[in-house]
Amino acid sequence: MDLNFTPAEEAFRAEARAWLEANVPVGLPSGDTAEGFALHVEWEKKLFAAGWSVVSWPEEYGGRGASLWEWLIFEEEYYRAGGPQRVTQNGIFLLAPTIFEFGTPEQKERFLPAMAAADDLWCQGWSEPDAGSDLAGIKSRAARDDERGGWVINGQKTWTTRGAFCNWVFGLFRTDPEAARHSGMTYLMVPLDAPGVTVRGVERLDGDEGFAEVFFDDVFVSDDLVLGGVNEGWGVAMATTSSERGLTLRSPGRFCAAADRLVDLWKRQNAAGEHAERVAAMRDDVAQSWMEAEAYRLATLADVTGLVNGVSQGARSSLTKIFWSELDVNLNETALRLLGPTAELIETSPDAVDGGAWMKGFEFALSGPIYAGTNEIQRNVVAERVLGLPRK
Ligand SMILES: Cc1cc2nc3c(=O)[nH]c(=O)nc-3n(C[C@H](O)[C@H](O)[C@H](O)COP(=O)(O)OP(=O)(O)OC[C@H]3O[C@@H](n4cnc5c(N)ncnc54)[C@H](O)[C@@H]3O)c2cc1C
């Protein structure tokens, strides 16, 4: 096994590093408010203009045709430079791989370049008030309209991340109510300005409108907005969830950069000499978090080797999801314990360490075992589909 990158890949890294170090914005506000989101979109447009928004896509769709290895390298450099969360993530990391796999040439042409340029901003419409873990329990319907050549949607989605700021939603809708639970669903792409769509922002505890509810009242979508086959949405959606749980949504670069920052925090706390006993006692915990991030990086290199050789992640992406989400909670929790009561100081406090970022990181990490399918569900998937254990 050779863990070294080639000279060409190292040159790619150097180019990405130089650009990111010169351009990554400092201190962008949260992308979960309308104002913050707009600033994040500006950043996305800058990334696109310089050819860095979707490095692994073919050039014709706005990428630079980079390999998966180079994509991993870019991600490492992006987070190393302190790049902000990608508010385009639902489009570029989740929908796009699904369009590459199932989309028609017209759909690729229509949607991918606008997504890469952050002109179209996508949110994800899976969950409904009575269908979260049990995604096959969705009730939102799309009824056939032969006269107009399309579908009429009625129903509701919920927990739609940044839905209040996006202009498109993709999701699953029941098109054959008589079919078995996992059949009879179709994957549709819906413009949020279509007549009959109502988007209502949901305030989180911190006051940001990070979520939305999306209501559909007789919303018409034409046939060209069906992704994959009619009534075949479950299989198409599984491809999207595999991207979400597996490689594309949470690459190791993000966690390796956080682990490096944790080590740096420990060194600073140690040098400051305050609470020496606590800081010294936490040395192993900090090392443990760093090793977990590194383990995820190495496991990803193995996964990418498989992907490059045509072995898809499939249900193994559930293992990946459990690992990254739990390591993120451990890492941020370690930082909070290291900081002690200081961890609770918010960004406006002059004594807040690293601008209060560790508490924010911890709060967000807590949602990792829930979104992209809860970890309990992922453990069920691993038991049944990876280990082949019998269903109870
Ligand atoms: C930060 C964040 C962002 C999100 N963004 C989106 C988004 O953009 N679009 C979207 O559609 N959804 C989104 N969601 C919703 C998310 O997908 C759901 O919260 C998740 O699937 C769980 O569904 P639920 O909340 O209805 O909980 P439930 O399904 O009601 O589950 C409740 C509890 O029961 C457990 N449980 C349920 N069934 C089983 C079982 N069979 N075996 C063992 N345990 C079980 C679950 O693990 C969980 O602990 C987001 C959630 C979060 C936290």
The ligand as a Gaussian input file, in Angstrom:
#p B3LYP/6-31G(d) Opt

LIG

0 1
 C      -29.612000      19.118000      11.601000
 C      -30.664000      18.370000      10.874000
 C      -30.881000      18.631000       9.532000
 C      -31.882000      17.944000       8.828000
 N      -32.089000      18.270000       7.511000
 C      -33.061000      17.635000       6.820000
 C      -33.308000      17.985000       5.455000
 O      -32.668000      18.876000       4.895000
 N      -34.294000      17.334000       4.785000
 C      -35.025000      16.334000       5.380000
 O      -35.874000      15.761000       4.697000
 N      -34.840000      15.994000       6.685000
 C      -33.874000      16.631000       7.414000
 N      -33.661000      16.303000       8.732000
 C      -34.545000      15.346000       9.386000
 C      -33.893000      14.004000       9.658000
 O      -33.725000      13.287000       8.473000
 C      -34.799000      13.246000      10.663000
 O      -34.773000      13.969000      11.876000
 C      -34.315000      11.830000      10.915000
 O      -34.454000      11.040000       9.763000
 C      -35.090000      11.176000      12.067000
 O      -36.471000      11.273000      11.862000
 P      -37.432000      11.858000      13.001000
 O      -36.862000      13.161000      13.461000
 O      -38.813000      11.859000      12.473000
 O      -37.297000      10.866000      14.223000
 P      -38.023000       9.456000      14.386000
 O      -37.974000       8.705000      13.116000
 O      -39.368000       9.714000      14.984000
 O      -37.098000       8.735000      15.425000
 C      -37.139000       9.011000      16.827000
 C      -36.151000       8.097000      17.542000
 O      -36.540000       6.723000      17.359000
 C      -35.479000       5.959000      16.812000
 N      -35.990000       4.957000      15.880000
 C      -36.972000       5.137000      14.956000
 N      -37.172000       4.004000      14.251000
 C      -36.296000       3.084000      14.738000
 C      -36.011000       1.717000      14.428000
 N      -36.662000       1.051000      13.467000
 N      -35.042000       1.075000      15.136000
 C      -34.343000       1.731000      16.112000
 N      -34.590000       3.034000      16.461000
 C      -35.543000       3.691000      15.779000
 C      -34.631000       6.978000      16.057000
 O      -33.289000       6.530000      15.901000
 C      -34.731000       8.193000      16.964000
 O      -33.806000       8.095000      18.013000
 C      -32.673000      16.970000       9.479000
 C      -32.444000      16.681000      10.842000
 C      -31.462000      17.377000      11.524000
 C      -31.259000      17.060000      12.989000

